[in-house]
Protein backbone atom coordinates (compact mmCIF):
# COMPACT_ATOMS: atom_id res chain seq x y z
CA UNK A 1 0.00 0.00 0.00
CA UNK A 2 1.41 3.40 -0.97
CA UNK A 3 0.69 6.69 0.77
CA UNK A 4 -1.68 7.46 3.62
CA UNK A 5 -5.08 5.88 4.03
CA UNK A 6 -7.83 7.75 2.19
CA UNK A 7 -10.88 8.35 4.42
CA UNK A 8 -14.40 8.19 3.06
CA UNK A 9 -15.22 11.61 4.52
CA UNK A 10 -13.56 14.42 6.50
CA UNK A 11 -15.53 17.48 7.61
CA UNK A 12 -13.96 20.75 6.50
CA UNK A 13 -13.33 22.55 9.78
CA UNK A 14 -10.68 25.11 10.65
CA UNK A 15 -9.50 27.90 12.91
CA UNK A 16 -12.58 30.02 12.28
CA UNK A 17 -14.90 27.33 13.62
CA UNK A 18 -12.58 26.75 16.59
CA UNK A 19 -12.55 30.47 17.40
CA UNK A 20 -16.34 30.73 17.07
CA UNK A 21 -16.78 27.84 19.50
CA UNK A 22 -14.25 29.38 21.89
CA UNK A 23 -16.04 32.74 21.73
CA UNK A 24 -19.30 31.02 22.64
CA UNK A 25 -17.66 29.33 25.62
CA UNK A 26 -16.04 32.56 26.79
CA UNK A 27 -19.34 34.43 26.48
CA UNK A 28 -20.76 32.32 29.29
CA UNK A 29 -23.79 31.41 27.18
CA UNK A 30 -23.22 27.84 26.08
CA UNK A 31 -26.77 26.43 26.03
CA UNK A 32 -29.50 27.42 23.57
CA UNK A 33 -29.28 31.18 23.22
CA UNK A 34 -28.55 34.07 20.83
CA UNK A 35 -26.24 32.11 18.54
CA UNK A 36 -28.90 29.43 18.05
CA UNK A 37 -31.40 32.14 17.12
CA UNK A 38 -28.92 33.67 14.65
CA UNK A 39 -28.20 30.27 13.11
CA UNK A 40 -31.92 29.56 12.74
CA UNK A 41 -32.49 32.84 10.90
CA UNK A 42 -29.46 32.39 8.63
CA UNK A 43 -30.28 28.78 7.78
CA UNK A 44 -33.95 29.46 7.05
CA UNK A 45 -32.96 32.32 4.75
CA UNK A 46 -30.42 30.11 2.97
CA UNK A 47 -32.97 27.41 2.12
CA UNK A 48 -35.83 29.81 1.42
CA UNK A 49 -38.01 28.99 4.42
CA UNK A 50 -39.84 31.40 6.71
CA UNK A 51 -38.81 29.67 9.93
CA UNK A 52 -35.97 27.53 11.24
CA UNK A 53 -36.06 25.64 14.53
CA UNK A 54 -32.72 24.24 15.63
CA UNK A 55 -32.72 20.88 17.40
CA UNK A 56 -30.30 18.21 18.58
CA UNK A 57 -30.32 16.02 15.45
CA UNK A 58 -32.18 15.33 12.23
CA UNK A 59 -33.81 12.37 13.94
CA UNK A 60 -35.38 14.66 16.55
CA UNK A 61 -36.28 17.09 13.75
CA UNK A 62 -38.19 14.33 11.97
CA UNK A 63 -39.88 13.28 15.20
CA UNK A 64 -41.10 16.81 15.91
CA UNK A 65 -42.27 17.25 12.32
CA UNK A 66 -44.49 14.19 12.67
CA UNK A 67 -45.73 15.36 16.08
CA UNK A 68 -46.95 18.71 14.72
CA UNK A 69 -48.68 16.87 11.87
CA UNK A 70 -50.69 15.02 14.53
CA UNK A 71 -49.67 11.53 13.46
CA UNK A 72 -50.14 8.63 15.85
CA UNK A 73 -51.27 5.04 16.37
CA UNK A 74 -53.33 3.64 13.51
CA UNK A 75 -51.74 5.97 10.95
CA UNK A 76 -49.47 4.85 8.12
CA UNK A 77 -46.61 6.92 6.73
CA UNK A 78 -45.05 6.01 3.39
CA UNK A 79 -41.26 6.07 3.64
CA UNK A 80 -38.38 4.75 1.54
CA UNK A 81 -36.68 1.68 2.93
CA UNK A 82 -33.53 2.92 1.19
CA UNK A 83 -32.53 5.35 3.91
CA UNK A 84 -30.71 5.44 7.21
CA UNK A 85 -32.96 3.72 9.73
CA UNK A 86 -33.73 7.00 11.56
CA UNK A 87 -36.22 7.86 8.80
CA UNK A 88 -38.43 4.90 9.67
CA UNK A 89 -37.70 5.15 13.39
CA UNK A 90 -39.17 8.66 13.58
CA UNK A 91 -42.49 7.27 12.36
CA UNK A 92 -42.43 4.68 15.11
CA UNK A 93 -41.67 7.34 17.72
CA UNK A 94 -45.16 8.80 17.24
CA UNK A 95 -46.75 5.35 17.24
CA UNK A 96 -47.50 5.31 13.52
CA UNK A 97 -46.57 2.58 11.05
CA UNK A 98 -43.88 3.07 8.39
CA UNK A 99 -44.89 1.55 5.06
CA UNK A 100 -41.89 0.99 2.82
CA UNK A 101 -41.98 2.10 -0.82
CA UNK A 102 -39.44 1.44 -3.55
CA UNK A 103 -37.22 4.07 -5.16
CA UNK A 104 -35.92 4.83 -8.64
CA UNK A 105 -32.48 3.50 -9.59
CA UNK A 106 -30.91 6.72 -10.81
CA UNK A 107 -31.51 8.85 -7.71
CA UNK A 108 -32.35 6.41 -4.92
CA UNK A 109 -35.45 8.48 -4.18
CA UNK A 110 -39.20 7.94 -3.90
CA UNK A 111 -41.37 8.85 -6.87
CA UNK A 112 -45.09 9.54 -7.05
CA UNK A 113 -45.56 6.12 -8.66
CA UNK A 114 -43.66 4.19 -5.97
CA UNK A 115 -45.61 6.00 -3.25
CA UNK A 116 -48.92 5.30 -4.97
CA UNK A 117 -48.07 1.58 -5.09
CA UNK A 118 -48.23 1.31 -1.28
CA UNK A 119 -50.79 4.00 -0.44
CA UNK A 120 -53.82 2.76 1.53
CA UNK A 121 -56.86 4.33 3.22
CA UNK A 122 -54.76 4.49 6.41
CA UNK A 123 -51.98 6.55 4.80
CA UNK A 124 -51.73 9.89 6.58
CA UNK A 125 -48.41 11.28 5.28
CA UNK A 126 -45.48 10.73 2.93
CA UNK A 127 -41.90 11.09 4.14
CA UNK A 128 -39.51 11.59 1.20
CA UNK A 129 -35.71 11.62 1.48
CA UNK A 130 -33.23 13.63 -0.59
CA UNK A 131 -30.93 10.65 -0.62
CA UNK A 132 -27.19 11.23 -0.35
CA UNK A 133 -27.66 14.83 -1.42
CA UNK A 134 -29.40 13.87 -4.68
CA UNK A 135 -32.65 15.85 -4.62
CA UNK A 136 -35.96 14.07 -4.93
CA UNK A 137 -38.42 15.22 -7.58
CA UNK A 138 -40.42 17.23 -5.06
CA UNK A 139 -42.47 19.04 -7.69
CA UNK A 140 -44.13 15.81 -8.75
CA UNK A 141 -44.28 14.46 -5.20
CA UNK A 142 -45.88 17.64 -3.87
CA UNK A 143 -48.42 17.64 -6.70
CA UNK A 144 -49.30 13.99 -6.08
CA UNK A 145 -49.58 14.51 -2.32
CA UNK A 146 -51.86 17.49 -2.92
CA UNK A 147 -54.10 15.29 -5.09
CA UNK A 148 -54.15 12.64 -2.34
CA UNK A 149 -54.66 15.25 0.40
CA UNK A 150 -51.54 14.02 2.20
CA UNK A 151 -48.80 16.11 3.81
CA UNK A 152 -45.29 15.65 2.41
CA UNK A 153 -42.46 15.71 4.94
CA UNK A 154 -38.98 16.13 3.46
CA UNK A 155 -36.04 14.36 5.08
CA UNK A 156 -33.31 16.71 3.89
CA UNK A 157 -30.66 15.30 6.21
CA UNK A 158 -28.17 15.21 3.34
CA UNK A 159 -29.76 17.95 1.25
CA UNK A 160 -28.23 21.31 2.15
CA UNK A 161 -26.72 22.89 -0.96
CA UNK A 162 -28.61 20.70 -3.43
CA UNK A 163 -31.17 22.35 -5.70
CA UNK A 164 -34.42 21.62 -7.52
CA UNK A 165 -35.26 23.89 -10.43
CA UNK A 166 -32.52 26.29 -9.35
CA UNK A 167 -33.90 26.69 -5.82
CA UNK A 168 -32.59 25.17 -2.62
CA UNK A 169 -33.87 21.83 -1.46
CA UNK A 170 -36.44 22.71 1.19
CA UNK A 171 -37.69 25.81 -0.63
CA UNK A 172 -41.48 25.65 -0.54
CA UNK A 173 -41.51 22.53 1.62
CA UNK A 174 -44.44 22.04 3.97
CA UNK A 175 -41.92 20.92 6.58
CA UNK A 176 -38.34 19.68 6.21
CA UNK A 177 -35.74 18.15 8.53
CA UNK A 178 -31.97 18.69 8.25
CA UNK A 179 -28.81 17.16 9.71
CA UNK A 180 -25.48 18.67 10.75
CA UNK A 181 -23.76 15.37 11.57
CA UNK A 182 -20.04 15.27 10.62
CA UNK A 183 -20.83 13.09 7.58
CA UNK A 184 -23.02 15.85 6.15
CA UNK A 185 -21.96 18.74 3.90
CA UNK A 186 -21.85 21.21 6.81
CA UNK A 187 -21.61 20.19 10.44
CA UNK A 188 -22.14 21.34 14.00
CA UNK A 189 -20.81 18.04 15.39
CA UNK A 190 -24.31 16.84 16.12
CA UNK A 191 -27.42 18.87 15.46
CA UNK A 192 -30.44 19.35 13.24
CA UNK A 193 -33.03 21.83 12.04
CA UNK A 194 -36.71 21.90 11.13
CA UNK A 195 -37.81 24.42 8.51
CA UNK A 196 -41.35 25.44 7.63
CA UNK A 197 -43.32 28.41 6.37
CA UNK A 198 -46.06 27.84 8.96
CA UNK A 199 -45.72 30.31 11.85
CA UNK A 200 -47.98 28.36 14.23
CA UNK A 201 -46.03 25.16 13.64
CA UNK A 202 -42.77 27.02 14.16
CA UNK A 203 -43.96 28.38 17.49
CA UNK A 204 -45.06 24.94 18.63
CA UNK A 205 -41.85 23.29 17.42
CA UNK A 206 -39.90 25.80 19.49
CA UNK A 207 -41.88 24.79 22.57
CA UNK A 208 -41.72 21.07 21.93
CA UNK A 209 -37.92 21.03 21.70
CA UNK A 210 -37.75 22.71 25.13
CA UNK A 211 -40.00 20.57 27.35
CA UNK A 212 -43.20 22.23 26.10
CA UNK A 213 -42.42 25.54 27.88
CA UNK A 214 -44.31 28.62 26.77
CA UNK A 215 -41.23 30.79 27.47
CA UNK A 216 -37.74 29.75 26.44
CA UNK A 217 -34.77 29.85 28.76
CA UNK A 218 -33.32 32.62 26.58
CA UNK A 219 -36.47 34.73 26.95
CA UNK A 220 -36.49 34.27 30.71
CA UNK A 221 -32.84 35.31 30.97
CA UNK A 222 -33.45 38.39 28.80
CA UNK A 223 -36.44 39.59 30.84
CA UNK A 224 -35.95 42.23 33.52
CA UNK A 225 -38.90 40.78 35.43
CA UNK A 226 -39.41 37.17 36.53
CA UNK A 227 -41.27 35.01 34.02
CA UNK A 228 -43.26 32.14 35.48
CA UNK A 229 -43.27 29.66 32.65
CA UNK A 230 -46.01 27.13 31.93
CA UNK A 231 -45.68 23.72 30.32
CA UNK A 232 -48.43 23.58 27.73
CA UNK A 233 -47.93 19.97 26.63
CA UNK A 234 -45.54 17.08 27.03
CA UNK A 235 -42.36 18.15 25.26
CA UNK A 236 -38.80 16.98 24.79
CA UNK A 237 -35.24 18.05 25.46
CA UNK A 238 -34.16 18.45 21.83
CA UNK A 239 -32.20 21.69 22.07
CA UNK A 240 -29.08 22.76 20.18
CA UNK A 241 -26.31 24.56 22.09
CA UNK A 242 -24.86 27.96 21.29
CA UNK A 243 -21.45 26.31 20.87
CA UNK A 244 -22.84 24.13 18.08
CA UNK A 245 -24.68 27.05 16.49
CA UNK A 246 -21.51 29.17 16.51
CA UNK A 247 -19.78 26.48 14.46
CA UNK A 248 -22.85 26.15 12.26
CA UNK A 249 -22.84 29.84 11.37
CA UNK A 250 -19.24 29.59 10.14
CA UNK A 251 -19.99 26.39 8.25
CA UNK A 252 -23.03 27.96 6.59
CA UNK A 253 -20.78 30.73 5.32
CA UNK A 254 -18.60 28.07 3.69
CA UNK A 255 -21.50 26.22 2.08
CA UNK A 256 -21.19 27.52 -1.48
CA UNK A 257 -17.46 26.82 -1.54
CA UNK A 258 -17.97 23.33 -0.12
CA UNK A 259 -20.67 22.41 -2.64
CA UNK A 260 -18.67 23.81 -5.57
CA UNK A 261 -15.70 21.69 -4.54
CA UNK A 262 -17.77 18.55 -4.03
CA UNK A 263 -19.41 18.96 -7.42
CA UNK A 264 -16.02 19.42 -9.06
CA UNK A 265 -14.73 16.23 -7.44
CA UNK A 266 -17.88 14.37 -8.49
CA UNK A 267 -17.46 15.58 -12.07
CA UNK A 268 -13.86 14.36 -12.07
CA UNK A 269 -14.93 10.95 -10.73
CA UNK A 270 -17.52 10.72 -13.51
CA UNK A 271 -14.88 11.58 -16.11
CA UNK A 272 -12.38 9.05 -14.74
CA UNK A 273 -15.00 6.31 -14.49
CA UNK A 274 -16.60 6.94 -17.89
CA UNK A 275 -14.57 4.22 -19.61
CA UNK A 276 -14.70 1.69 -16.75
CA UNK A 277 -17.19 -0.89 -18.01
CA UNK A 278 -19.98 -2.04 -15.75
CA UNK A 279 -20.00 0.84 -13.26
CA UNK A 280 -22.77 3.43 -13.10
CA UNK A 281 -21.93 6.47 -10.96
CA UNK A 282 -24.52 8.69 -9.31
CA UNK A 283 -25.22 11.98 -11.09
CA UNK A 284 -27.52 14.97 -11.25
CA UNK A 285 -31.21 14.37 -11.98
CA UNK A 286 -32.75 16.27 -14.89
CA UNK A 287 -34.68 18.57 -12.54
CA UNK A 288 -31.89 19.64 -10.19
CA UNK A 289 -28.32 19.50 -8.93
CA UNK A 290 -26.89 17.25 -6.23
CA UNK A 291 -24.48 18.36 -3.53
CA UNK A 292 -22.87 14.88 -3.63
CA UNK A 293 -22.94 14.43 0.11
CA UNK A 294 -22.32 10.80 -0.85
CA UNK A 295 -20.81 9.63 -4.12
CA UNK A 296 -21.87 6.10 -4.96
CA UNK A 297 -21.35 3.74 -7.85
CA UNK A 298 -23.59 0.85 -8.83
CA UNK A 299 -21.85 -2.12 -10.46
CA UNK A 300 -23.75 -4.04 -13.13
CA UNK A 301 -25.06 -7.46 -12.20
CA UNK A 302 -22.29 -9.11 -14.23
CA UNK A 303 -19.43 -6.91 -12.96
CA UNK A 304 -16.41 -9.16 -12.28
CA UNK A 305 -16.27 -8.29 -8.58
CA UNK A 306 -19.09 -8.14 -6.04
CA UNK A 307 -19.67 -5.03 -3.96
CA UNK A 308 -18.04 -6.68 -0.94
CA UNK A 309 -15.05 -7.74 -3.02
CA UNK A 310 -14.69 -4.15 -4.23
CA UNK A 311 -14.79 -2.91 -0.65
CA UNK A 312 -12.10 -5.42 0.32
CA UNK A 313 -9.88 -4.48 -2.64
CA UNK A 314 -10.22 -0.80 -1.82
CA UNK A 315 -9.40 -1.46 1.84
CA UNK A 316 -6.29 -3.41 0.84
CA UNK A 317 -5.21 -0.39 -1.20
CA UNK A 318 -5.67 1.96 1.73
CA UNK A 319 -9.03 3.36 0.65
CA UNK A 320 -11.95 3.65 3.07
CA UNK A 321 -15.19 3.08 1.18
CA UNK A 322 -18.62 2.12 2.50
CA UNK A 323 -21.49 -0.12 1.53
CA UNK A 324 -24.33 1.65 -0.21
CA UNK A 325 -27.34 3.04 1.59
CA UNK A 326 -29.04 0.56 3.89
CA UNK A 327 -32.40 -1.08 3.25
CA UNK A 328 -34.30 -0.57 6.50
CA UNK A 329 -36.89 -3.25 5.79
CA UNK A 330 -34.15 -5.90 5.85
CA UNK A 331 -33.01 -4.97 9.36
CA UNK A 332 -34.21 -7.07 12.32
CA UNK A 333 -36.02 -4.04 13.79
CA UNK A 334 -38.35 -3.94 10.77
CA UNK A 335 -38.90 -7.57 9.97
CA UNK A 336 -42.52 -8.06 8.91
CA UNK A 337 -43.39 -4.40 8.41
CA UNK A 338 -45.62 -3.68 5.43
CA UNK A 339 -44.09 -2.84 2.08
CA UNK A 340 -44.43 -3.41 -1.62
CA UNK A 341 -41.86 -5.59 -3.35
CA UNK A 342 -38.67 -3.52 -3.22
CA UNK A 343 -36.41 -4.82 -6.00
CA UNK A 344 -34.67 -1.50 -6.73
CA UNK A 345 -34.08 -0.79 -3.05
CA UNK A 346 -32.60 -4.23 -2.49
CA UNK A 347 -30.41 -4.00 -5.59
CA UNK A 348 -28.97 -0.60 -4.69
CA UNK A 349 -28.44 -1.57 -1.06
CA UNK A 350 -26.85 -4.92 -1.95
CA UNK A 351 -24.61 -3.82 -4.82
CA UNK A 352 -23.70 -0.14 -4.49
CA UNK A 353 -20.72 1.34 -2.68
CA UNK A 354 -19.87 4.84 -1.52
CA UNK A 355 -16.49 6.21 -2.60
CA UNK A 356 -14.39 8.76 -0.70
CA UNK A 357 -15.29 12.38 -1.37
CA UNK A 358 -14.31 15.29 0.87
CA UNK A 359 -13.35 18.93 0.47
CA UNK A 360 -9.58 18.49 0.75
CA UNK A 361 -9.40 15.39 -1.46
CA UNK A 362 -6.57 15.55 -3.99
CA UNK A 363 -6.44 14.38 -7.59
CA UNK A 364 -3.84 11.82 -6.57
CA UNK A 365 -6.23 10.38 -4.00
CA UNK A 366 -9.02 10.18 -6.57
CA UNK A 367 -6.65 8.50 -9.01
CA UNK A 368 -5.80 5.88 -6.38
CA UNK A 369 -9.49 5.12 -5.80
CA UNK A 370 -10.25 4.81 -9.52
CA UNK A 371 -7.15 2.65 -10.13
CA UNK A 372 -8.55 -0.01 -7.81
CA UNK A 373 -11.91 0.01 -9.58
CA UNK A 374 -10.19 -0.24 -12.98
CA UNK A 375 -8.14 -3.17 -11.74
CA UNK A 376 -11.25 -4.99 -10.51
CA UNK A 377 -13.12 -4.30 -13.75
CA UNK A 378 -10.20 -5.74 -15.75
CA UNK A 379 -10.05 -8.86 -13.60
CA UNK A 380 -12.97 -10.34 -15.49
N, C-alpha and C positions, 0 to 999 in steps of 0.2 A: 504494500500500500504506500503510495507516495503522497506527501503533503499532509495537512491537518484534516481532521474529520469535518465533513460538510454537514451542518445541522439542517433540519427540515425548515426551521423558522427561528429567527432572532428578532425580538422587538427592537425598533430603532429608538433608543433612548440616549440622552446625553446630559451634559452639564446643565442645560437650561431646565430640564425636568427635575434634576437633582436640586437645583437652587429653588425652584418653585415649591417643591416639597419641603425644603428646609425653611423657606419663608413662612409656609403655613404652620409648621411646628413652632417657629419662633414667635408667631403672632399670638400664640396661646389658644387659638381657635382651631382645634383639630377634628372635631366632630362635624356633623352637617351644619353648614353655616353659609357665609357670604360667597365663598368660592364655589360651593355647590350651586347656589342660585345663579352665579355668573356662567358656570358651565352649562347649566340647563338652558339659559337664554341663548348662548352661543351655539349650542348643538341644535336646538330647535330651529334657529335661523338658518343654519347650514343645510339642514335637510328639508326646509320649507314647511315646517309644522308650526302651529300656533303656540304649542305648549310642550315643554320637556319636563319630565319628572325623573330625577336621578335615583337609582336604587342600587342594591348591592350586587346584582348580577342580571344577566339576561333571563335566567330561569325565574327569578323573582319578578322581573318585568312581565314575562309571559303569564305568570300566576295572577298578578294584579290585573292584567288586561282581561283575563277570563272572569275574574271576580266582578269587575265593573260591568261586564256584559250580562251578569246575572246567571251564568251557567252553573249547573249543579247536577245532582243525581237524576238519572233518567234521560239526560241529554247526551247526544252524540256530537262529536266534533271531528270533522274530516281532517286528517293530518297525513303528511308523507311519512312512510316508514323510513325512507332514505333521509335520515337526519340524526344528529346527536340525540340521544335518548331523552334529554331534557325537554324537547318539544312535546313528546307524548306524555312525559311525566307531569307537565304543567296542567294538562287536561285532567289527569287523575287527581291532582291536588284539590280541585274544586268538586270532585266526586263524579265528574262526567266520564264518558267512555270515548277513548280515541278510536277512530275507525280509519284504518290504514288504506291510503290510495296509492296507486302507482305514479310514476313520474315519466317524463320524456327523457330519452337517452342523451340528447345533445346538451341539455342544461342541468339535468338532475332535479328538475322542479315539477311541481304539480301543474296540470293544465285543467281547463274547464271540463274537458272530456273525462279525465281520470277522476276528477271529483264527482262528476255526475254518475259515474259507474258505481259509486258506493253510497250515494246520497239516499237517505230513507226518510220516512215521516218524522223520525226522532232527531234528525240532524238539526242542530241549532246554531252551528257556526262552522267556518272553514278556517284552518290555520295553515297558511302557506309560508314556505321558507325560501329565502333568497340564498340558494345553496352554494356554499364556498365562495360567495361574492359574485356569483352569476345571477343576475336579476331574473326573477320570475316575470312572466307576462301578466303583470297586474292589471293592465287595461282590460284584457279579456276575462280575467278572474273576477275583477270588480263588476264588470257588466253581467257576468253569469250570476254572481252572488246577489246582485240587485234584482235580477229576474226571479231568483229563488227566494228572495226576502230573507237572506242570511247575511250576518255580519262577516267580514273578512278581516282576520287578524294577520298581520305580517310579522313573521319571525325574521327580523333583519339582523340577526346576531353577527353575520359576516358581511353585511351589506353596505356599511358606510363607505362612500366614495364611488359606488356603482351607480349607474344611471339607467333610466327608462325614458325613451323619447327625449333625451337631453336634460331631464330633470332628475334630481337625486332620488334614489330609492327612498321610500317613505313619504315623498311629496304626495299629498292628497290621500294618504292612508287614513282609514277610519281610526286605527290604532296600530302602532308598531312597537316592537321590542328590539333592543340593541345590546350588544355585548362589547365590553372593553377588556376582555381576557387577553393575556399576553400573546395568544395565537392569532388574535384579530389584527386588523390593519392599524388601528390606534389602540392604545391600552392605558388603563389606570391601575394595572395590576390585577385587581378584580373590580367588577362594577358593571352597571347596566343603565339603561334609560328606557322610559316609555315616552313615545310622542303621540300627540293627538291634536286635532283642531277643536275638540269639544271642551269648553271651559268647565262645565260641571264635572265631567269625568276627571279633568286635570286636578280640580280641587279635591275630589274624593281620593284620587290616587295619592295625592300628597298627604292626606290623612292616613290612608291605609298603610303606607310605608312606615309611619311613625306611630304605631300602636292605636290608631284611630282617634288621635287627639285633634281637637278643633283649633288648637293653637300650637304652632311648632315651637321647638326649643329655641330656635333663632328669634322668633317673634317675642317670646317671653323675655329673653335676654335683652332685646332691644327696647322693651317697654320701660318707661320711667315709673310706672305703677305696676303693682302685682297683677298678674293675670292668673285667674283660677281656671285652669283648663278643664274641659269635659272630654269624656271618651265616648264618641257617638256610636261606635260599633266595634266589634272585635277586629283589631288590626294586627299588624306584623311589625317586626323590627327589620326593615329592609333598607335602611339608610345607607347612603354613600358618605364618606368622610371628606372634609375639606382638603386633606392631604391628597387623596385620590383625585379630587376635582382639580386641584392645582396642576397636577401632572396632566390631566385630561385637557385642560385649556391649552397647554403647550403643544400637546400631541395634535389637537384639532387644528392648530396653526400650521402644522406640518403636513396636514392631510393631502393637499394637492400634490406636494412634492413626493410623498410616499406613493400615491396612486400612480402618478406619472412614471415613477421608477419601476413599480411592479408591472405595469402594462408594457414597459419597454423590455423587461426581462421575459415576460410571457411571449411577446412577439419574437424575441430571439430564440426561445425554446421552440416555438412553432416553426421557425425557419430551419433550425438545426434538425428538427424531427421530421421535416417534410418528406425526406427521401428514405426514412426508416420504415420499411414495409410492416403493416400489421399493427401500427399504433395510431390511435386517434386521440389527439390532445384536446383538452377543453378550449373553447373559444367564445367570442362574443356572440350573443343571440342577435337576430336581425333587428330587434326592437330596442336594443340598449347596449351598454358597455359594462363589462365586468371590472371589478377591482382586483381580481385574481388573488383573493385572500388565500385560496388553495389552488394549486395548479396540478390537475390530475391528468393521467393518460389512461386510455382504455384499450388494452390489447385485444386484437381479434380472437375469436374462439380457437383458431388454428395457429396462433402465435407459438413459436417454438418453446417458449418458457412460460410457465404459469406465473400468476401474480406473486405467489409466495417465493417462487424461484427467483424472480426479478428482485424482490426485496432482499433476499439472501445475497444475490450477486452484488447489489448496490452496497449492502452492509460490508461485504468482504473488501470492497473498493474504498471503504471509508466514507460512504454516503448514507446519511440518515434519511430514509424515505418512510412513508406510512401506508398502511392499507387504505383503500378508498373509504368513503363515507359509510357508516354502519347502517345496517338494516334493523331497525328497532323491533320489528315483528319477529325476528329470529332469536332475540334475546330471551333468556328464561323468564324475565319479568313480564313479558308480553306473550307468552305462549297461550294460544287459544283466543286471543283478542280478534274481533271481527276485521276482515279485510277482503278486498277482491284478490284474485290472483295477482301476484306482483312480480312478473317475470323481468321487467326492466330494472326494478329496484334490486332484485336478487343478482342480476347479472352485473350491474355497476358495483354493488357492494362486494361481490365475490372476486371480480376480475380487475378492478381499477386500483391504481396506486397514486399517491400524492408525492410529487417531487419537491425537492428543496426550492424555496423561493423566498428571499428576504432582501431588505433594502440594500444592504452592503454586499450582496452576492457579486462575485467577480465573473468575468467571462471565462477565466480559467476554471473556476468551479463549475460553471454550467457545462463547459466542454467535458469535464471529468464525468459528470452525470450522464450526458448524452453518449459518451464513449462506451459506458457499460451497457446502455440500452442497445446500441449498435452491435456490440459484441454478442449479446443475447439473441438479437434478431438474426444475426449471421449464423448462429449455432445450428439452425435448422436446415 
